Amino acid sequence: MSTADALRGHDWLPDRLDPIPDLYATEAVPLADKLLHLHFFVGSCDWWVAELDGDRRIAFGYVNLGDDQNAEWGYMDLTELRGIVVHDCFVVERDLDWTPAKVGDVR
């Protein structure tokens, strides 16, 4: 078990990933209408997942690293995100209370 997993205290990903659309599946959906299926956070940093390649653990979503002006859409490697440890005691966590929401309702 990695340090991050030991600190986290819960499963990194939910049991079921099939409700999350595959990469590129929502390209025709306007950004404000895209559903954000997962939310990860540490400190003032947030990652929201809209699409996922479950086999490679590559996601497409919205990322805000504490600066609204530089927040952006892009791809994220969930394996890398899972391993982030800050000051040996803080890890990126999955929001266990998150329910899918439209981008327009989150931003």
N, C-alpha and C positions, 0 to 999 in steps of 0.2 A: 504494500500500500504506500502510495506517495505521501509526502508531507502534506501536500494540499488536500488530498483525500482524507487524511487523518484529522486535519483541522476543520474540515468542512462539516462533518457530522451528518451528511445526507447524501443521497445519490446525486451524481452530477447531472444526469439526464433523467427525464421521466421514463417510466416503463414503456410507454407507447409513444413512438415518434411518427406513426403513420398519419395522424391528422395534419402534420406539417407538410405543405406542398413541396414537391421536388424543386431543385434549382431551376430557374427560368419559367416555372409553371404559372407565375402570376405577373409576367412581364406586361400583359395588357391591362392590368389593374392599376388605376391611378394611385400614386404613392399614398395619398391621404386615405384611400380606401383599403390599402393592404392590411391584412390581419397580422398582428405580431403574436406569435404563438408561445415564445419563451422569453423570459427576461432574466438577465444575469447582472450582477452588480458587485462593486467593491468601492467603498468611499463614495466619491461623487461621480464615479464612472458607471455607465450603463450600456449594456448590449442587449438589443432586442432582435429576435430571430423571426423572419418572415418566410424563408424558404430553407430547405435543408437537403444536402446529399448525406443521408444517414450512414452510408457505407464509409465514406471518406471523412465524415464529421466536418464538412465544410458547409458553412451557412451564409446566407445573404440576409442582411438586415440593417438596422439603424444603430449607430454607435455615437454616444456622447461621452467624451472623456473629461467632463466637467466644464466644457466651454461650448455654450449653445451656438456661438457663431461658427465654430469649426466642426460641429457635429455633422455626420455624413452617412450616406448609404454606402455599403460595400460588403465585401466578403470577409469572413472571419473563420479562422481555424479553431474549432472548438476544443481540439486536443491541446493546442497551445494555451488557450484561454483557461482550460482546466488546471494547468500546471502553474499558473501565476501565484506567487507568494510574495506578499509585501511585508517587510520588516519581520520575517519569520513567524508572523502570527495572523495575518489577514490574507484571505484567499477570495478569489472570485466565487460568489455564491449564486446558486439558482434561486430565484424568487419562488418559494414554495406556495405562496398565496396568489400567484399570477394566474389570471384567466385571459384567454385570447381577447385582444381588443384592437380596434382600428387605429392606425397611426394618428388620424385626426383627433381621436379621443385621448391619446397619450401625450402628444406634444403640446 
